[in-house]
Amino acid sequence: MAEDLYLKNLAGSIIEKEGLLSGEAAEKLKLLRKSTIASKFLQAIKQNNSEQAEQMLTLKDINKKNPVLKSSGEAIEYALMNNNDQLALSLQKQGFTVPARFLIEAIEKKNEILIKGLIKFNFYSEQYICAYFWYLISEGYIESAQDLSSVHEELSRFSSALANQTKNILFDPSLAQTALKLAFDIECDDLAEKIILNNPSLLNALYIDLALEKQCIGFLHLLATGKSKKAHKSVLGNFSVALSSFLHMEDIAITGKLAIKNLIIYYVREEKYNSVREIAIWPESKAEKTILLILIENKLESISKEYVQTHHHQANGREFFTSFEKHLYSLCVFMIKIGVVHVTLNDKIFQSKLVEIIKSPEKCLYAIEMISMIGNRNWQESLIRDLCINLQNMAKKSLDLIYCPKPILFCVLTAETLERLSNKSYQYRAKCLSVSELYLQLANYIQLQIKGEEDLKHFLLHADSNDRTALSIIAKNEYNIMLENEDVGTIVEKMWGGAANARGLSEASTIYTSFYSEFYSPEAISFRSRVNMNKNYLFQYFQWLDSCSLRFLGHGISTGILLFIYQILVYRTFNLNEVFALGDIEESSGYLRLVQAWIFGIAAEQILHSVFVATSKRYELINAWRLLDSGIIVMMLLISRDFTGGFVQKHFSDTDKDNFVAGVLLSILMVMLWLKFASIMVVSKAFGPFLRIVYFMIEETLNFFIILGALFLCAAGVFTAVFRISGSNFPTFEISLRTVFADAMGGFDITAYQEDVALGASFEAFYLMISNVVLLNLLIAIISNVYETLVVKVDSQHRNIMISYTEKYTWDKKYGFLIFIPSPISFFLLLVSPFIIFSKNPERWNNTICKFLFLIYAIPLFFGFVIINIIYFIPLYVKGFLIYSVIHTTSAPAKSQNETIFYKSRIKKSKIALNKFLKAIFWLWAGIPLILWAMLRDCFDFWVLLYKDSINEVVSDDSSDKYGTIVDLQFIKALQKTLKRITKKDVTLNEFLEIFYIYDAIMVAGNIKHNIDNYDERKEEIEDFFKQFVVLKNDLSLNIEHIKRLMPRLEGGNYDEDYIQRVRFLNHLYIVKGIKKFHSNIGALNISGILIPKPDNVDEFDMERVNVLNTNIKELEDVFAGLVRYSMRIMKKFIPNH
């Protein structure tokens, strides 16, 4: 069997290279070579390829030189699981065995097939017969226990009890004691725990020491707490009595070992971190106040975070500041997120340390997060300067930001924090804003260099400790420069509209599909078959969960209906003598009650949204639109006499029939409802950008109107003072103000001055020159300029709105029902919400209630679907005469012009079986029943598809996850082992890969989802991944310390999904390119590899001259180095002893 290239020359290449690996590491790699071949052998057995497995058994690396493989039990397990008895016997003849605990593990996993196979072929250690036997009976495998006892004489005394008294065997003292000792010997925690529960009389101090040594955490938990999830209450009660008696009789030294704190100290000292983690998350560990401090002092950061999260522990000052002193900054931020007590971050020394920590690219994110948590009032103003300088140096003078795990998040969070701190100090305000702008530009440069939608989305959705993503921070602070990228627009639109490739309502109709298909295409007769169930459609329930836009559409329709009903209500008030009597008169009371129900449903929406924000741990979005909803509710209360007892009518109207106040209230509510409708339209692509332009135009021209108003006031005062007697249009200030306003709008009257005509005309002309010619034309220029400016930014502004709405309407699996249905159904949700929120399984109830309420959307959609079928019924019937005049193939539908020509050519060449006239007669009579049947079948399929799970359709997308197929937990472990073994600081890419392939091949072979036979394809992807870390392009060298900083080793090998995602989307080259481009265009001058901040007075011409000069110097250096080498060769040739 041929071996891979990386195995052939391993001993002669990598291992022998001096200084690359330590001697111990080289020896281990030689063993790994054998393990890689063994992995292929195991995969052959796993795939039940007996022929290949039998052939590989003859290899020396399998049969004679690999005792680890022969005693691991894996080969035998795969053979038995495939019921391949012949191969299992062959393995047994070749000396293959299983470990002592192999049968125990099979019983733990309840693998009955493997249990029977192991006993049948005697694949177990006879030394542990009693443990096997006891465990089999305990787990209910009586038949296998009988098979075991029939072979071994020492178990024959239990043969009679196996027939009808199996439970009594578990209490046999001699068997239980022997089994318990053996359980500790083979480190079977579950077995030891069950034996001692059933036989508490066996409690002994010796077993405590054995349990500690063998890391039997379940057994220790039982003795330390007296609790177990595996025992019945009666059994646990009897054990608790025996345990109390035992502990009372033992001395303090023995009982002290069982204290949770002491157990953690013991395993920390032994460096058994997995055992430490298991004990730390015991529910009883929450009561031990010193455990977290022990973990912190030993720098067990990930375990400490798990402890804090599991027990919702609120850290105190000592724990927090100890973490800070131990440089566990991630834990500090996590503590603040969960909650801290008696902790203040106001100390100047602490804040100065944060300013220093921010210099470290690996820790800068945690530093800026803690700084952002300190209010302006508590921040030391004297530190602002140093903070700005450190941040500016990091941005301009180095590439160290590549080591920051979340670079874009760090940049935008820094910009936000500095903008806030700029309000703290007027002295450093300009500096803060300057550095803030610097980091925004840096973030934008990095963002522009990241290619691929999924990659960019990963960076934009990086979240801080408060679960705020970089995208949400950008939207909140209106950093619109970051939203101008078209890739960002695509990401935002997919987040809002849903990522699934869903089809419209009409495409689920086979009648519609048949009508719009080419008559010679197979799709033309699709009405004869059912709807394609392997596609997604917009009316499906799961599409509405994924799509914010579809659910928001429901809110838009609800608002539109409310506005329509209210318009009718206002129209009805025109005929009323007393407007406040809306609810008492028959022709308007019904509409009023509907409007009241709808608006008070909006109040219920507001309450549900607040609950949703609290339960799903999101930020409360207090904005103008929510305040508008509150205003609508208040106005409805004021208008409704039955709610306020006629308060407005009694206190603000002179008579019962004074309708002015009521009319004002109705008008204000009308404006508010139209503004609420505008809040719906602002999200749409058609109207949103236009509404934003209108809003910003009003905002930008506000200063102009203030100046214009001042002119009106000034002119009114002057004209009143001078012409109040001689001019009929200026008798009082109020009338003068109205007159000058009319004059500015073009309604002036030059003959209004009865006396002092010349003076009046002069004043009027001067005023009109300023107001009409200067100011109003200036207004037109301002509006034109604003429009031209905003029309460029309108897309980014619109994306800003979509992001904020997406945060509000993104689905939550547990509490999504709170935002699922708009008013007035929100009343019902408000009533049931307490029962769902406080239920044991809110996710199940959320899904159930939403599926039921989805019928409110589904029924109108169904009627629309039926209407579509009815509309195309007759047109399809007419088209059917053309469809049935040709022969159709069952191949895939034509998708290109060539395929269309192919179909047409086939039609011409085909011999038609039936005469076209007969087909037309057939369709004349059968067409209507066939289409009617298709319509009924489509309606049935509509309801079948309604609650069908979403289909993962394969969509060609170049922006998909590039390294998703290779970077997983096994890849990370192989990488860390490779980095640990290499001793040199710099290695070539080929040297690194040869070592990595060995470890990776072992990991791949041990993972059933990978195929070792296709490893060459995987090698290409791996090589492409590591090429991004190449330092020197000439020799493709890798700096090992550089890679270690990018992908640091974590204690205990606890690499979670976040770490794996970070490696998968590392995009090292993109980030480096973005930072370098930033340095080149804004940040710094690169002279001989040294980054020097660009002075403010250096223009592009100066930079170009410096770069040309720098290039010339480098060329001279190369020439000089060549001359030196040539001179040395001449000297060695003519002066041998030199």
Stockholm file with secondary structure:
# STOCKHOLM 1.0

chainA/1-1138         MAEDLYLKNLAGSIIEKEGLLSGEAAEKLKLLRKSTIASKFLQAIKQNNSEQAEQMLTLKDINKKNPVLKSSGEAIEYALMNNNDQLALSLQKQGFTVPARFLIEAIEKKNEILIKGLIKFNFYSEQYICAYFWYLISEGYIESAQDLSSVHEELSRFSSALANQTKNILFDPSLAQTALKLAFDIECDDLAEKIILNNPSLLNALYIDLALEKQCIGFLHLLATGKSKKAHKSVLGNFSVALSSFLHMEDIAITGKLAIKNLIIYYVREEKYNSVREIAIWPESKAEKTILLILIENKLESISKEYVQTHHHQANGREFFTSFEKHLYSLCVFMIKIGVVHVTLNDKIFQSKLVEIIKSPEKCLYAIEMISMIGNRNWQESLIRDLCINLQNMAKKSLDLIYCPKPILFCVLTAETLERLSNKSYQYRAKCLSVSELYLQLANYIQLQIKGEEDLKHFLLHADSNDRTALSIIAKNEYNIMLENEDVGTIVEKMWGGAANARGLSEASTIYTSFYSEFYSPEAISFRSRVNMNKNYLFQYFQWLDSCSLRFLGHGISTGILLFIYQILVYRTFNLNEVFALGDIEESSGYLRLVQAWIFGIAAEQILHSVFVATSKRYELINAWRLLDSGIIVMMLLISRDFTGGFVQKHFSDTDKDNFVAGVLLSILMVMLWLKFASIMVVSKAFGPFLRIVYFMIEETLNFFIILGALFLCAAGVFTAVFRISGSNFPTFEISLRTVFADAMGGFDITAYQEDVALGASFEAFYLMISNVVLLNLLIAIISNVYETLVVKVDSQHRNIMISYTEKYTWDKKYGFLIFIPSPISFFLLLVSPFIIFSKNPERWNNTICKFLFLIYAIPLFFGFVIINIIYFIPLYVKGFLIYSVIHTTSAPAKSQNETIFYKSRIKKSKIALNKFLKAIFWLWAGIPLILWAMLRDCFDFWVLLYKDSINEVVSDDSSDKYGTIVDLQFIKALQKTLKRITKKDVTLNEFLEIFYIYDAIMVAGNIKHNIDNYDERKEEIEDFFKQFVVLKNDLSLNIEHIKRLMPRLEGGNYDEDYIQRVRFLNHLYIVKGIKKFHSNIGALNISGILIPKPDNVDEFDMERVNVLNTNIKELEDVFAGLVRYSMRIMKKFIPNH
#=GR chainA/1-1138 SS CCCCHHHHTTTTTTTTSTTTBCHHHHHHHHHHHHHHHHHHHHHHHHTTCHHHHHHHTTSHHHHTSCHHHHHHSHHHHHHHHTTCHHHHHHHHHTTCCCCTTHHHHHHHTTCHHHHHHHHHTTCSCGGGHHHHHHHHHHTTCHHHHHHHHHHCGGGGGGHHHHHHCHHHHTTCHHHHHHHHHHHHHTTCHHHHHHHHHHCGGGCCHHHHHHHHHHTCHHHHHHHHHSCCTTSCHHHHHHHHHHHHHHHHHSCHHHHHHTSHHHHHHHHHHTTCHHHHHHHHTSGGGGGCTTHHHHHHHTTCHHHHHHHHHHHTCCBCHHHHHHHHHTTCHHHHHHHHHHCBSSCCCCCHHHHHHHHHHTTCTTTHHHHHHHHHTSCTTTSCGGGHHHHHHHHHHHHHHCSGGGGSSSHHHHHHHHHHHHHHHTTTCSSSHHHHHHHHHHHHHHHHHHHHHCCSHHHHHHHHTCBCTTCCBHHHHHHHTTCGGGGCSHHHHHHHHHHHHCSSCEECSGGGCHHHHHHTSCTTSGGGGGGGSCCCTTSEETTSHHHHHHCHHHHHHHHHHHHHHHHHHHHHHHHHGGGCSCGGGTTTSHHHHHHHHHHHHHHHHHHHHHHHHHHHHHHTTCCCCCCHHHHHHHHHHHHHHHHCHHHHTSHHHHHHCSSTTCCHHHHHHHHHHHHHHHHHHHHHHTTSTTTHHHHHHHHHHHHHTHHHHHHHHHHHHHHHHHHHHHHTTTBTTCSSHHHHHHHHHHHHTTCCCGGGBSSCHHHHHHHHHHHHIIIIIIIIHHHHHHHHHHHHHHHHHHHHHHHHHHHHHHHHHCCCTTTGGGGTSCTTTHHHHHHHHHHHHTSSCHHHHHHHHHHHHTHHHHHHHHHHHHHHHHHTHHHHHHHHHHHTTSCCCSSCCCCSHHHHHHHHHHHHHSCCSSCHHHHHHHHHHHHHHHHHHHHHHHHHHHHHHHTCCCCCCCCCCTTSCTTTTTCSHHHHHHHHHHHHHBCSSEEEHHHHHHHHHHHHHHHHHTCTTSCGGGHHHHHHHHHHHHHTTEEETTTTEEEHHHHHHHSCCCGGGCCCHHHHHHHHTCCHHHHHHHHHHHIIIIIEEEETTEEEECCTTCCHHHHHHHHHHHHHHHHHHHHHHHHHHHHHHHHHHHCTTC
#=GC SS_cons          CCCCHHHHTTTTTTTTSTTTBCHHHHHHHHHHHHHHHHHHHHHHHHTTCHHHHHHHTTSHHHHTSCHHHHHHSHHHHHHHHTTCHHHHHHHHHTTCCCCTTHHHHHHHTTCHHHHHHHHHTTCSCGGGHHHHHHHHHHTTCHHHHHHHHHHCGGGGGGHHHHHHCHHHHTTCHHHHHHHHHHHHHTTCHHHHHHHHHHCGGGCCHHHHHHHHHHTCHHHHHHHHHSCCTTSCHHHHHHHHHHHHHHHHHSCHHHHHHTSHHHHHHHHHHTTCHHHHHHHHTSGGGGGCTTHHHHHHHTTCHHHHHHHHHHHTCCBCHHHHHHHHHTTCHHHHHHHHHHCBSSCCCCCHHHHHHHHHHTTCTTTHHHHHHHHHTSCTTTSCGGGHHHHHHHHHHHHHHCSGGGGSSSHHHHHHHHHHHHHHHTTTCSSSHHHHHHHHHHHHHHHHHHHHHCCSHHHHHHHHTCBCTTCCBHHHHHHHTTCGGGGCSHHHHHHHHHHHHCSSCEECSGGGCHHHHHHTSCTTSGGGGGGGSCCCTTSEETTSHHHHHHCHHHHHHHHHHHHHHHHHHHHHHHHHGGGCSCGGGTTTSHHHHHHHHHHHHHHHHHHHHHHHHHHHHHHTTCCCCCCHHHHHHHHHHHHHHHHCHHHHTSHHHHHHCSSTTCCHHHHHHHHHHHHHHHHHHHHHHTTSTTTHHHHHHHHHHHHHTHHHHHHHHHHHHHHHHHHHHHHTTTBTTCSSHHHHHHHHHHHHTTCCCGGGBSSCHHHHHHHHHHHHIIIIIIIIHHHHHHHHHHHHHHHHHHHHHHHHHHHHHHHHHCCCTTTGGGGTSCTTTHHHHHHHHHHHHTSSCHHHHHHHHHHHHTHHHHHHHHHHHHHHHHHTHHHHHHHHHHHTTSCCCSSCCCCSHHHHHHHHHHHHHSCCSSCHHHHHHHHHHHHHHHHHHHHHHHHHHHHHHHTCCCCCCCCCCTTSCTTTTTCSHHHHHHHHHHHHHBCSSEEEHHHHHHHHHHHHHHHHHTCTTSCGGGHHHHHHHHHHHHHTTEEETTTTEEEHHHHHHHSCCCGGGCCCHHHHHHHHTCCHHHHHHHHHHHIIIIIEEEETTEEEECCTTCCHHHHHHHHHHHHHHHHHHHHHHHHHHHHHHHHHHHCTTC
//
